[in-house]
């Protein structure tokens, strides 16, 4: 039902993924929205496999961020535990007063009409489209792929070898961010 694009054109199933587990073609190369048709991505073998595994109740690696939150809730009694993006989204879509409850019928139809091989005839309903990283904001929670100002600041810090910046912070930034300045 949903796809998420990165500013470089790669595609994931969800923005909550903290790892770049991009959707792959049959030849194991990454789909790129600047080159590939969205309909190829939507019913690719990779996403068909994801659908089948989710419908079988598997805790798939692509969704590990949400599964980790949900498993922590179970392990620690759930008090003061944050709600996973997955559960929050399900509530938004499926409850009568959910913000996206108007999509419930489409989701149910998708689940019921998903073929055994994971193919679905329903069209994509939600697409998080990121066309580039040119941004005049510099929000703390952002990263260089989504904000050219964040990227400029990081490049400056990396080039100046600022001694006040801990080494773990440099290691935490994605190495490929070092080479970008403005995407699109």
C-alpha positions as CSV (number, residue, x, y, z in Angstrom):
1,X,0.0,0.0,0.0
2,X,2.9,2.4,0.7
3,X,6.3,3.0,-0.7
4,X,9.0,5.5,0.5
5,X,11.6,7.1,-1.8
6,X,15.0,8.4,-0.9
7,X,16.4,11.6,-2.5
8,X,18.8,9.5,-4.6
9,X,15.8,7.6,-6.2
10,X,16.1,4.4,-4.2
11,X,12.9,2.9,-2.7
12,X,12.0,1.3,0.6
13,X,8.7,0.0,2.0
14,X,8.6,2.5,4.9
15,X,10.2,5.6,6.2
16,X,10.6,4.0,9.6
17,X,13.4,1.7,8.3
18,X,16.6,2.7,10.0
19,X,18.6,0.7,7.6
20,X,18.7,1.3,3.9
21,X,17.1,-2.0,2.9
22,X,16.1,-0.8,-0.6
23,X,13.8,-2.7,-2.8
24,X,15.7,-4.8,-5.3
25,X,15.2,-6.0,-8.9
26,X,15.5,-9.6,-9.9
27,X,19.2,-9.0,-10.7
28,X,19.8,-7.7,-7.1
29,X,20.3,-4.1,-8.2
30,X,18.4,-1.4,-6.4
31,X,15.3,0.1,-8.0
32,X,15.7,3.7,-8.8
33,X,12.7,6.0,-9.4
34,X,14.7,8.1,-11.8
35,X,15.1,5.1,-14.1
36,X,12.5,2.5,-13.2
37,X,8.7,2.5,-13.6
38,X,6.8,2.6,-10.2
39,X,4.6,-0.3,-11.4
40,X,7.6,-2.5,-11.7
41,X,8.6,-1.7,-8.1
42,X,5.0,-2.1,-6.8
43,X,4.7,-5.8,-7.8
44,X,8.4,-6.7,-8.0
45,X,9.5,-10.2,-6.7
46,X,11.1,-8.5,-3.7
47,X,7.9,-6.7,-2.6
48,X,5.8,-9.8,-3.4
49,X,8.1,-11.7,-1.0
50,X,7.6,-9.0,1.7
51,X,3.8,-9.1,1.3
52,X,3.8,-12.9,1.6
53,X,6.0,-12.9,4.7
54,X,3.9,-10.2,6.4
55,X,0.6,-11.9,5.6
56,X,2.1,-15.1,7.1
57,X,2.8,-13.2,10.4
58,X,6.6,-13.2,10.0
59,X,8.6,-10.5,11.8
60,X,10.6,-9.5,8.7
61,X,14.0,-7.8,8.9
62,X,12.7,-4.9,6.8
63,X,10.4,-4.0,9.7
64,X,12.9,-4.6,12.6
65,X,12.6,-1.1,14.0
66,X,8.9,-1.6,14.8
67,X,9.3,-5.3,15.8
68,X,12.0,-4.2,18.3
69,X,9.8,-1.6,19.9
70,X,6.9,-4.0,20.1
71,X,9.0,-6.8,21.5
72,X,10.4,-4.4,24.1
73,X,6.8,-3.5,25.1
74,X,6.1,-7.2,25.6
75,X,9.3,-7.9,27.5
76,X,9.1,-5.0,29.8
77,X,5.4,-4.9,30.5
78,X,4.6,-2.1,28.1
79,X,4.5,0.7,30.6
80,X,5.8,4.0,29.3
81,X,6.9,2.2,26.1
82,X,6.6,4.1,22.8
83,X,4.1,2.8,20.2
84,X,5.8,1.5,17.1
85,X,5.2,3.2,13.8
86,X,3.6,0.0,12.6
87,X,1.0,-0.1,15.4
88,X,0.4,3.6,15.1
89,X,-0.2,3.3,11.4
90,X,-2.6,0.3,11.8
91,X,-4.6,2.4,14.3
92,X,-4.6,5.4,11.9
93,X,-5.9,3.2,9.1
94,X,-8.2,0.8,10.8
95,X,-9.9,2.5,13.6
96,X,-13.1,4.5,13.0
97,X,-11.6,7.7,14.3
98,X,-8.1,7.1,12.7
99,X,-6.7,9.9,10.6
100,X,-6.4,7.7,7.6
101,X,-9.6,5.6,8.2
102,X,-10.8,6.4,4.7
103,X,-8.2,4.0,3.4
104,X,-9.4,1.0,5.5
105,X,-11.5,-0.5,2.8
106,X,-8.6,-0.3,0.3
107,X,-6.3,-2.0,2.8
108,X,-8.7,-4.8,3.5
109,X,-9.2,-5.3,-0.2
110,X,-5.4,-5.4,-0.7
111,X,-5.0,-8.0,2.0
112,X,-7.9,-10.2,0.6
113,X,-6.9,-9.9,-3.0
114,X,-3.1,-10.5,-2.6
115,X,-2.4,-13.6,-4.6
116,X,-0.5,-16.5,-3.3
117,X,2.7,-15.3,-4.9
118,X,2.4,-11.8,-3.3
119,X,1.0,-10.0,-6.4
120,X,-1.7,-7.4,-5.8
121,X,-3.9,-5.8,-8.4
122,X,-4.7,-2.8,-6.2
123,X,-2.7,0.4,-7.0
124,X,-0.3,2.1,-4.7
125,X,-2.2,4.3,-2.2
126,X,0.6,6.1,-0.4
127,X,3.9,7.3,-1.7
128,X,6.4,9.3,0.3
129,X,8.2,11.1,-2.4
130,X,11.5,12.8,-1.8
131,X,12.8,14.5,-4.9
132,X,16.0,16.0,-3.6
133,X,17.8,17.4,-0.5
134,X,17.7,21.1,-1.3
135,X,16.2,22.5,1.9
136,X,16.5,25.8,3.7
137,X,16.0,24.2,7.1
138,X,18.5,22.5,9.4
139,X,16.4,20.3,11.8
140,X,18.4,18.3,14.4
141,X,16.6,15.1,13.6
142,X,17.4,15.3,9.8
143,X,20.3,14.0,7.8
144,X,22.3,15.1,4.7
145,X,20.3,13.1,2.3
146,X,17.2,15.2,3.1
147,X,18.7,18.6,4.0
148,X,21.5,20.3,2.0
149,X,22.1,22.6,5.0
150,X,22.7,19.6,7.3
151,X,25.0,18.1,4.7
152,X,27.0,21.4,4.4
153,X,27.4,21.6,8.1
154,X,28.6,18.0,8.4
155,X,31.0,18.4,5.5
156,X,32.5,21.5,7.2
157,X,32.9,19.5,10.5
158,X,34.5,16.5,8.6
159,X,36.9,18.7,6.7
160,X,37.9,20.8,9.7
161,X,38.4,17.6,11.8
162,X,36.8,19.5,14.8
163,X,38.4,18.0,17.9
164,X,35.3,18.7,20.0
165,X,33.2,16.3,17.9
166,X,33.4,12.7,19.3
167,X,34.6,10.0,16.8
168,X,31.5,8.0,17.3
169,X,29.5,10.8,15.7
170,X,31.6,10.8,12.6
171,X,31.3,7.0,12.4
172,X,27.5,7.3,12.8
173,X,27.1,9.5,9.8
174,X,26.6,7.5,6.7
175,X,29.9,7.4,4.7
176,X,28.1,8.1,1.5
177,X,26.9,11.4,2.9
178,X,30.5,12.7,2.8
179,X,30.2,12.7,-1.0
180,X,26.9,14.5,-1.5
181,X,26.3,18.2,-1.4
182,X,23.0,18.7,-3.3
183,X,20.9,15.9,-4.8
184,X,18.6,17.3,-7.5
